[in-house]
């Protein structure tokens, strides 16, 4: 449902999608990348999305930003696959799917813009 927001922003080129960012706990990033980058390469090839992981956390945070780009369908699939990896690690969080999602990625990263 994020497409509506992209259309409403004035002056934004309609072709360019707003960047999709997933926040992942720093200790879980290794799982998403995988051994020698195998997992992330697999997610990229299966979803068709391009994935970029920030090298460090913002000050005062233990969350790393993972930026997904590509066609909306590919981005959604990649986002799902990344979050599945995170949930595998969390274990207990997997049951509370909705809660975990809103905690990990929200519209526009409100805590950075303040």
C-alpha positions as CSV (number, residue, x, y, z in Angstrom):
1,X,0.0,0.0,0.0
2,X,3.0,2.4,-0.2
3,X,2.3,3.5,-3.8
4,X,-0.3,6.1,-2.9
5,X,2.2,8.1,-0.9
6,X,4.6,8.2,-3.8
7,X,2.0,9.7,-6.1
8,X,0.8,12.4,-3.7
9,X,4.2,14.1,-3.2
10,X,4.4,17.2,-5.4
11,X,7.1,17.5,-8.0
12,X,8.3,13.9,-7.6
13,X,9.0,12.2,-11.0
14,X,6.3,9.6,-11.4
15,X,8.7,7.0,-12.8
16,X,11.0,6.9,-9.8
17,X,9.7,4.9,-6.9
18,X,10.3,6.2,-3.4
19,X,13.2,4.2,-1.9
20,X,12.0,1.3,0.1
21,X,14.0,0.9,3.3
22,X,13.8,-2.0,5.7
23,X,15.2,-1.5,9.2
24,X,17.0,-4.6,10.5
25,X,18.7,-5.1,13.8
26,X,22.5,-4.9,13.4
27,X,23.0,-8.4,14.8
28,X,20.7,-9.9,12.2
29,X,22.3,-8.2,9.1
30,X,24.8,-11.1,8.8
31,X,21.9,-13.5,8.3
32,X,20.4,-11.4,5.5
33,X,23.8,-11.2,3.8
34,X,24.7,-14.9,4.3
35,X,28.0,-16.6,4.0
36,X,30.1,-14.8,1.4
37,X,27.0,-12.8,0.4
38,X,25.2,-16.0,-0.8
39,X,21.8,-15.2,0.9
40,X,21.6,-11.7,-0.4
41,X,22.6,-12.7,-3.9
42,X,19.8,-15.4,-3.8
43,X,17.2,-12.8,-2.6
44,X,18.3,-10.4,-5.4
45,X,18.1,-13.1,-8.1
46,X,14.8,-14.6,-6.9
47,X,13.1,-11.2,-6.4
48,X,14.7,-9.2,-9.1
49,X,15.2,-6.3,-6.7
50,X,18.5,-4.5,-6.0
51,X,19.6,-4.6,-2.3
52,X,21.9,-2.2,-0.6
53,X,22.8,-2.5,3.1
54,X,24.2,0.5,5.0
55,X,27.6,-0.1,6.4
56,X,26.8,1.2,9.8
57,X,24.0,2.1,12.2
58,X,22.9,5.7,12.7
59,X,24.2,7.2,15.9
60,X,22.3,5.9,18.9
61,X,20.6,3.1,17.0
62,X,21.3,-0.6,16.5
63,X,19.2,-0.7,13.4
64,X,20.8,-1.0,9.9
65,X,18.9,0.3,6.9
66,X,18.5,-2.0,3.9
67,X,17.5,-0.2,0.8
68,X,15.5,-2.1,-1.8
69,X,15.1,-0.8,-5.4
70,X,13.5,-2.1,-8.6
71,X,10.0,-2.7,-9.8
72,X,7.4,-2.5,-7.0
73,X,6.6,-6.2,-7.2
74,X,10.2,-7.2,-6.9
75,X,10.7,-4.8,-4.0
76,X,7.8,-6.3,-2.1
77,X,9.1,-9.8,-2.7
78,X,12.6,-8.8,-1.6
79,X,11.2,-7.0,1.5
80,X,9.3,-10.2,2.4
81,X,12.3,-12.4,2.0
82,X,14.5,-10.1,4.1
83,X,12.0,-9.9,6.9
84,X,11.6,-13.7,6.8
85,X,15.3,-14.0,7.4
86,X,15.1,-11.6,10.3
87,X,12.1,-13.5,11.8
88,X,14.0,-16.8,11.5
89,X,16.6,-15.2,13.8
90,X,14.1,-13.6,16.2
91,X,12.0,-16.8,16.5
92,X,9.6,-15.4,19.0
93,X,8.8,-12.4,16.8
94,X,7.6,-14.6,13.9
95,X,4.3,-15.2,15.8
96,X,3.7,-11.5,16.1
97,X,4.1,-10.7,12.4
98,X,2.1,-7.5,12.2
99,X,3.8,-6.0,15.3
100,X,7.2,-6.9,13.9
101,X,6.5,-5.4,10.6
102,X,5.4,-2.0,11.9
103,X,8.4,-1.9,14.2
104,X,11.0,-2.8,11.5
105,X,9.8,-0.6,8.6
106,X,7.5,2.3,8.8
107,X,6.8,5.1,6.3
108,X,9.6,7.5,6.0
109,X,11.7,6.5,9.1
110,X,10.1,9.0,11.5
111,X,12.9,8.8,14.1
112,X,15.5,10.1,11.6
113,X,13.5,13.1,10.4
114,X,13.0,14.6,13.9
